[in-house]
Structures are given as structure tokens and as C-alpha cells.
């Protein structure tokens, strides 16, 4: 018996026509851009989608883009949604160049400045009565590469071009809106008003998402309900739908490889272990000095009161105390935050953003995989062993 009906439905690139438990957030995002479809938008719209890894930021933005294009076509409007990842296009110039190439605008590929590219793009939009919604995914990379300059540039162009700037609107996709604190205050103007925050999924929501994806990807009666529930429970520790969907796909591949007719919980356990194996001691040795110091601060913060989480501000204070203890100059907050994100990318820590209010968001850090006592012991041995590489 075959397992998969269409395994492409479990691809991380696939955007389903329905996103369970994101209906309200999608409706809010549409409200921010509704003036464009009414022909009453006189300024460039800027919205932020924020949320931890696996909360559906990219999928929701792309689904929104598809729906906006369809609605615009029904109203006989010319509107395009363009999605650019800042990890690939790391500067404003390369982003604009990507947009110009996507639209096949007849501009020279070399010799143009950023300003000339922007004016060429806006002229093309005006001449062709075209509206663009440009989504910049992983905006953190652009901020780290170019700081406040791209945002000052967009504000300046908007002032110079008057109403024609309204043809180009933006969606900024970030994990944590706190990254915007790295920008100068003038560059943040107007960016914090339209925020759509995606909270992490709970186990029940992940079960709904997995059941929907399983119905698209697997033949009937191939995957046990217990298997789906197990994946949902495992993934709920992270609130991460991306991890859940990858585990679902890998579970099916394990069943397929073993010639089984049913995807069982045992296949799920094998899949989960293959995605996030336990962190090894040698992996800790390869961390930079400041990553180790920050991790040690995390263990102390969580061990002090047996807390599940510590805040980024509390952790920064503890990190500075640890640096003083080891006679090391602490890094500035911006660099400290970059180290935190690297540790999260490696799966060692988890950063969770509170969903209370818009401007009152706080970041909470925890250790999802390793007992605090074990990690603290290993880090202390490494640091006291004279391991001081930067």
C-alpha cells in the first residue's frame, strides 16, 4: 500500500489555501491594506508580521498576497505581490534589483544607483497603473547589513514622489519586533502602527494543522490519529508548525522505507529524533566565548528560582555579571541579541515573544532540550579550562 498521495503538500514551500487558526490575523492584515483595493490609498502602507519560527509568518504573507491579487483582478485593478527574502537579497539595492527583474522593467542591470532603481521602478508603476505589495522576509538581515539607511531612504523617496509612492507598499516579516530597536528613532517612524503578531501554536491547534495537511498529503487511513497527536504534542513544546510538518513528512518516509502500510507512533519517534538529536558536549566546545557566557547566564537565571523562562533584559544583566566574573569585556546589547539569535538558530535556546500589547512585547528565553544542571556543569568546565576563543 502506498503512503503518500501528494507529499509536496508537506513541503515547507507549499502555501495551502487554508491556514487553520490564522483567520483573525489574516483578516487584520487585509484590513491594513483595504484602502488599496478601494482606490483610496494615498500613502504607502507598511505592516509588520512578527512571530517565532514556525508560526506561519511566511505562509500567511504569501496566502495574503495570492488573495489580494485575486481580489484586485476582480476589481479590474493591476496589483502584484512580490516576496523577497533578505537572507538572499541582503541590501536595499539587491532587493530593488530583484523587483525590477521580476517585473521585467527595461533598466540596465549595472551602473544604476539605489535611488535610480527606485525612481525607475516608481515610474514604471505609474506608467502601467500598477500597484505592488513587497514583502521583505527575514528583515533582521537587512537591518544588520544596512542599519537605518534603507528606511530613511524609503521615507525620503516617499516625500519626493508624493502620491506615486502609494503604489509601493510593504510587509516586513520579523521574528521579533524588538529588532526594530536597533534602528534610529527617525527610521522607525510609522513602522510600529500596523503589527500582526502570530502567537505560537498550542497542541490542539497543531493537531488541526497536521490533520489538514495529512488529508492533503496521505492516502486515507494511512496515518494513525495517535501518530498525529504525538507529533502535535512534541511540536507544542516549540509552538512550531514547521517542525510539526517536517516531522509528519519524515514519519511517512520512515514508514515508506520500512514497507509499512501505516504510519505509527514509532515512526514519529524516529522522525523526531532525526530532526533534533540531543545536543552533544563537543557542540558546546565549538561555541564562541560570548555564546558560552550567555548560555551560562541562562542556566543561572533558570536555576535560581527554577523558572521556565527568563527575560532578555534580566539575561543581559546576568550576562554582564558572568563577564565580570570571568574578566571579559561584555558586548553591547545589539551584539548580545545577535548571539541569542545564533543560539536559537542552533536549537540550544528558545526565544518566545509575549503577546501582551503591541509596544509592550517582551522576549523570554528558555532551554527546551537540555537540563539546566547538566549544561551549567559542562559550560563551567569549558570556561574554567581556559577556552577563550572569540
C-alpha positions as CSV (number, residue, x, y, z in Angstrom):
1,X,0.0,0.0,0.0
2,X,1.3,3.4,-0.9
3,X,1.7,6.0,1.8
4,X,1.8,9.4,0.1
5,X,-1.0,10.8,-2.1
6,X,0.9,14.1,-2.7
7,X,4.0,14.6,-0.4
8,X,4.6,18.1,-2.0
9,X,1.7,19.2,0.3
10,X,4.2,18.7,3.2
11,X,6.9,20.9,1.6
12,X,7.9,23.9,3.6
13,X,7.5,25.9,0.3
14,X,3.9,24.9,-0.1
15,X,1.2,27.5,0.7
16,X,-2.1,25.9,1.4
17,X,-5.4,27.6,0.5
18,X,-6.4,27.5,4.2
19,X,-4.3,28.3,7.3
20,X,-6.1,27.0,10.4
21,X,-6.0,29.3,13.4
22,X,-4.7,32.3,11.4
23,X,-8.0,33.5,10.2
24,X,-8.1,36.6,12.5
25,X,-4.6,37.6,11.8
26,X,-5.2,37.3,8.1
27,X,-8.3,39.4,8.4
28,X,-6.4,42.1,10.3
29,X,-3.6,42.1,7.6
30,X,-6.2,42.6,4.9
31,X,-7.8,45.5,6.9
32,X,-4.4,47.3,6.8
33,X,-4.3,47.1,3.0
34,X,-8.0,47.5,2.3
35,X,-7.6,51.1,1.1
36,X,-5.6,49.9,-1.9
37,X,-8.5,47.8,-3.3
38,X,-10.9,50.7,-2.7
39,X,-8.6,53.1,-4.7
40,X,-8.4,55.4,-1.7
41,X,-4.9,54.8,-0.5
42,X,-2.8,58.0,-0.8
43,X,0.2,56.8,1.2
44,X,2.4,53.7,1.2
45,X,1.1,51.0,3.6
46,X,3.6,49.4,5.9
47,X,2.8,46.4,8.0
48,X,4.8,44.1,10.2
49,X,4.2,40.3,10.6
50,X,6.1,39.1,13.7
51,X,6.3,35.7,15.4
52,X,8.7,32.9,16.4
53,X,9.9,30.3,14.0
54,X,7.2,28.1,12.7
55,X,4.2,30.4,13.5
56,X,3.3,30.8,9.8
57,X,4.6,34.2,9.0
58,X,5.8,33.5,5.5
59,X,2.9,31.2,4.7
60,X,0.3,33.8,5.8
61,X,2.1,36.6,3.9
62,X,2.1,34.6,0.7
63,X,-1.5,33.5,1.1
64,X,-2.5,37.1,1.7
65,X,-0.6,38.1,-1.5
66,X,-2.4,35.5,-3.6
67,X,-5.8,36.6,-2.2
68,X,-5.0,40.3,-2.8
69,X,-4.1,39.6,-6.4
70,X,-7.3,37.7,-7.0
71,X,-9.5,40.5,-5.4
72,X,-7.6,43.2,-7.3
73,X,-8.2,41.3,-10.6
74,X,-11.9,41.0,-9.8
75,X,-12.0,44.8,-9.3
76,X,-10.0,45.2,-12.6
77,X,-7.0,46.6,-10.7
78,X,-3.4,45.7,-11.6
79,X,-1.8,44.6,-8.4
80,X,1.2,42.2,-7.8
81,X,2.5,40.7,-4.6
82,X,6.3,40.1,-4.6
83,X,8.1,38.2,-1.9
84,X,11.8,38.7,-1.3
85,X,14.0,37.0,1.3
86,X,16.6,39.3,2.8
87,X,18.9,36.3,3.6
88,X,19.3,36.0,-0.2
89,X,19.0,39.7,-1.1
90,X,20.8,41.4,1.8
91,X,20.8,45.1,0.7
92,X,18.1,47.5,-0.5
93,X,19.9,47.7,-3.8
94,X,19.7,44.0,-4.4
95,X,16.1,43.9,-3.2
96,X,15.1,46.6,-5.7
97,X,17.1,44.9,-8.4
98,X,15.2,41.6,-7.7
99,X,11.9,43.5,-8.0
100,X,12.9,45.2,-11.3
101,X,14.0,41.8,-12.7
102,X,10.7,40.2,-11.6
103,X,8.7,42.9,-13.4
104,X,10.9,42.8,-16.4
105,X,11.4,46.5,-16.3
106,X,13.8,47.6,-19.1
107,X,16.5,49.1,-16.9
108,X,20.3,48.4,-17.2
109,X,21.4,45.7,-14.8
110,X,24.5,47.6,-14.0
111,X,25.5,51.1,-13.4
112,X,22.4,52.2,-11.6
113,X,22.3,53.6,-8.1
114,X,19.7,52.5,-5.5
115,X,17.9,55.9,-6.0
116,X,17.8,55.5,-9.8
117,X,16.5,51.9,-9.4
118,X,13.7,53.2,-7.1
119,X,12.8,56.1,-9.4
120,X,12.8,53.7,-12.4
121,X,10.5,51.3,-10.5
122,X,8.1,54.0,-9.4
123,X,7.9,55.5,-12.9
124,X,7.1,52.0,-14.3
125,X,4.3,51.6,-11.7
126,X,2.8,54.9,-12.6
127,X,3.0,54.4,-16.3
128,X,1.4,51.0,-16.1
129,X,-1.1,51.8,-13.4
130,X,0.4,49.0,-11.3
131,X,0.3,48.5,-7.5
132,X,3.0,46.4,-5.7
133,X,2.9,44.9,-2.2
134,X,6.5,44.0,-1.5
135,X,7.1,41.5,1.4
136,X,10.6,41.6,2.9
137,X,11.1,38.3,4.8
138,X,13.8,37.9,7.4
139,X,14.1,41.7,7.7
140,X,16.6,41.2,10.5
141,X,19.3,40.6,7.9
142,X,18.7,43.8,6.1
143,X,18.8,45.7,9.4
144,X,22.0,44.1,10.4
145,X,23.6,44.7,7.0
146,X,22.5,48.3,6.4
147,X,21.0,49.6,9.7
148,X,18.6,52.6,9.4
149,X,19.7,53.8,5.9
150,X,17.1,51.8,3.8
151,X,14.2,53.1,6.0
152,X,15.4,56.7,5.8
153,X,15.7,56.2,2.1
154,X,12.2,55.0,1.7
155,X,10.9,57.9,3.7
156,X,12.8,60.4,1.6
157,X,11.6,58.8,-1.7
158,X,8.0,59.0,-0.3
159,X,8.4,62.7,0.3
160,X,9.8,63.4,-3.1
161,X,7.3,61.4,-5.1
162,X,4.1,62.4,-3.4
163,X,1.2,60.1,-4.4
164,X,3.2,57.8,-6.6
165,X,4.8,56.3,-3.6
166,X,1.4,54.9,-2.6
167,X,1.8,52.4,-5.5
168,X,4.5,50.6,-3.5
169,X,3.5,49.2,-0.1
170,X,5.5,46.9,2.2
171,X,5.1,43.9,4.5
172,X,8.1,43.5,6.9
173,X,8.5,40.0,8.3
174,X,10.5,39.6,11.5
175,X,10.7,37.0,14.3
176,X,10.8,39.7,17.0
177,X,9.8,43.3,16.6
178,X,12.4,44.2,19.2
179,X,14.9,44.1,16.3
180,X,13.5,47.4,15.3
181,X,15.0,48.9,18.4
182,X,18.3,48.6,16.5
183,X,17.1,51.4,14.2
184,X,17.4,55.1,14.9
185,X,14.1,56.5,16.2
186,X,13.6,58.5,13.0
187,X,13.8,55.4,10.9
188,X,11.2,53.6,13.0
189,X,8.6,56.3,12.2
190,X,5.3,54.7,11.1
191,X,6.6,51.1,11.4
192,X,5.1,50.1,14.7
193,X,1.5,51.1,14.0
194,X,0.4,48.1,11.9
195,X,1.7,45.0,13.6
196,X,0.2,41.5,13.2
197,X,1.7,39.2,15.8
198,X,1.4,35.5,15.4
199,X,1.4,33.6,18.7
200,X,2.9,30.2,19.0
201,X,0.6,27.3,18.3
202,X,-0.7,25.1,21.1
203,X,-1.1,21.3,20.9
204,X,-4.7,21.4,19.8
205,X,-4.0,23.9,17.1
206,X,-1.1,21.9,15.8
207,X,-3.3,18.8,15.7
208,X,-5.8,20.7,13.5
209,X,-3.0,21.9,11.2
210,X,-1.4,18.4,10.9
211,X,-4.8,16.7,10.3
212,X,-5.5,19.2,7.5
213,X,-2.0,18.7,5.9
214,X,-2.3,14.9,6.4
215,X,-5.6,14.8,4.5
216,X,-3.9,16.6,1.6
217,X,-0.6,14.5,1.6
218,X,-1.5,11.0,2.7
219,X,-3.9,8.3,1.4
220,X,-6.9,7.6,3.6
221,X,-6.4,5.6,6.7
222,X,-2.6,5.6,6.3
223,X,-1.6,7.6,9.4
224,X,-2.9,6.8,12.8
225,X,-4.6,9.5,14.9
226,X,-2.3,8.7,17.7
227,X,0.7,9.5,15.4
228,X,-0.8,12.9,14.6
229,X,-1.4,13.6,18.3
230,X,2.1,12.6,19.2
231,X,3.6,15.0,16.7
232,X,1.3,17.8,17.9
233,X,2.4,17.2,21.5
234,X,6.1,17.1,20.6
235,X,5.8,20.3,18.5
236,X,3.8,22.1,21.1
237,X,6.9,22.4,23.2
238,X,8.1,24.9,20.5
239,X,4.7,26.0,19.1
240,X,6.4,25.4,15.8
241,X,4.2,24.2,12.9
242,X,7.2,24.0,10.6
243,X,8.8,21.4,12.9
244,X,5.5,19.6,13.1
245,X,5.0,19.4,9.4
246,X,8.6,18.2,8.8
247,X,8.1,15.5,11.5
248,X,4.9,14.4,9.8
249,X,6.7,14.1,6.4
250,X,9.7,12.3,7.9
251,X,7.3,9.9,9.7
252,X,5.8,9.0,6.4
253,X,9.2,8.5,4.8
254,X,10.2,6.1,7.7
255,X,7.1,4.1,7.2
256,X,7.6,4.1,3.4
257,X,11.2,3.0,3.8
258,X,10.2,0.1,6.1
259,X,7.5,-1.1,3.7
260,X,4.8,-0.4,6.3
261,X,1.1,0.3,5.4
262,X,0.5,2.5,8.5
263,X,2.4,5.5,10.0
264,X,2.7,4.6,13.6
265,X,3.9,6.5,16.7
266,X,7.2,4.6,16.5
267,X,7.8,6.2,13.1
268,X,7.1,9.5,14.7
269,X,9.7,8.9,17.4
270,X,12.3,8.0,14.8
271,X,11.5,11.1,12.8
272,X,11.6,13.4,15.8
273,X,15.0,12.0,16.9
274,X,16.4,12.5,13.4
275,X,15.4,16.2,13.2
276,X,16.6,17.4,16.7
277,X,19.1,15.0,18.2
278,X,20.3,15.7,21.7
279,X,23.0,18.4,21.8
280,X,26.4,16.9,22.3
281,X,29.2,18.1,24.5
282,X,31.5,18.7,21.5
283,X,28.9,21.1,20.1
284,X,29.3,23.3,23.1
285,X,33.0,23.4,22.7
286,X,32.6,25.0,19.3
287,X,30.6,27.9,20.6
288,X,32.3,31.3,20.8
289,X,33.3,32.6,24.2
290,X,30.4,35.0,24.5
291,X,27.9,32.4,23.4
292,X,29.2,30.2,26.3
293,X,29.0,33.1,28.7
294,X,25.4,33.9,27.6
295,X,24.4,30.3,28.0
296,X,26.0,30.1,31.4
297,X,23.9,33.2,32.3
298,X,20.8,31.4,31.0
299,X,21.4,28.4,33.2
300,X,21.9,30.6,36.3
301,X,18.8,32.6,35.5
302,X,16.7,29.5,35.2
303,X,18.3,27.6,38.1
304,X,17.9,30.5,40.6
305,X,14.1,30.2,41.1
306,X,13.5,27.1,39.0
307,X,11.9,29.3,36.4
308,X,10.8,28.2,33.0
309,X,11.8,31.4,31.3
310,X,14.0,34.5,31.8
311,X,13.5,37.8,30.1
312,X,16.1,39.3,27.6
313,X,16.7,42.2,30.0
314,X,17.3,40.0,33.0
315,X,19.5,37.8,31.0
316,X,21.6,40.7,29.7
317,X,22.2,41.8,33.3
318,X,23.3,38.3,34.4
319,X,25.5,38.0,31.3
320,X,27.3,41.2,32.3
321,X,27.9,39.7,35.8
322,X,29.2,36.5,34.3
323,X,31.6,38.5,32.1
324,X,32.8,40.4,35.2
325,X,33.4,37.0,36.9
326,X,35.5,35.7,34.0
327,X,37.2,39.1,33.5
328,X,35.8,39.5,30.0
329,X,34.5,42.8,28.4
330,X,30.8,42.3,27.8
331,X,29.4,43.0,24.3
332,X,26.9,45.8,23.6
333,X,23.2,44.9,23.6
334,X,23.0,44.7,19.8
335,X,25.7,42.1,19.6
336,X,24.3,40.3,22.7
337,X,21.0,40.0,20.8
338,X,22.7,38.6,17.7
339,X,24.4,35.9,19.9
340,X,21.0,35.0,21.3
341,X,19.6,34.5,17.8
342,X,22.5,32.3,16.8
343,X,22.0,30.1,19.9
344,X,18.3,29.9,18.9
345,X,19.2,29.0,15.3
346,X,21.3,26.1,16.6
347,X,18.4,24.9,18.7
348,X,20.2,25.4,22.0
349,X,17.8,28.1,23.4
350,X,14.3,29.1,22.6
351,X,13.1,32.7,22.4
352,X,9.5,33.4,23.0
353,X,7.8,36.7,22.4
354,X,5.0,37.7,24.7
355,X,1.7,38.7,23.0
356,X,0.6,41.3,25.5
357,X,0.1,44.6,23.8
358,X,2.0,46.0,20.8
359,X,4.7,48.2,22.3
360,X,5.0,46.2,25.5
361,X,6.3,43.0,24.0
362,X,9.0,41.2,25.9
363,X,11.3,38.4,24.9
364,X,11.5,35.3,27.1
365,X,14.4,32.8,26.8
366,X,14.4,29.1,27.9
367,X,16.3,25.9,27.4
368,X,14.0,23.4,25.6
369,X,16.3,20.5,25.2
370,X,18.9,20.3,27.9
371,X,18.6,20.1,31.7
372,X,19.9,23.3,33.3
373,X,22.2,21.4,35.8
374,X,24.0,19.4,33.1
375,X,24.5,22.4,30.8
376,X,25.8,24.6,33.6
377,X,28.3,21.9,34.6
378,X,29.6,21.4,31.1
379,X,29.9,25.2,30.4
380,X,31.7,25.8,33.7
381,X,34.3,23.1,32.8
382,X,34.8,24.6,29.4
383,X,35.2,28.1,30.7
384,X,37.5,27.2,33.6
385,X,39.6,25.2,31.2
386,X,40.9,28.4,29.6
387,X,38.8,28.2,26.4
388,X,38.7,31.8,25.5
389,X,38.4,31.9,21.7
390,X,36.2,34.7,20.4
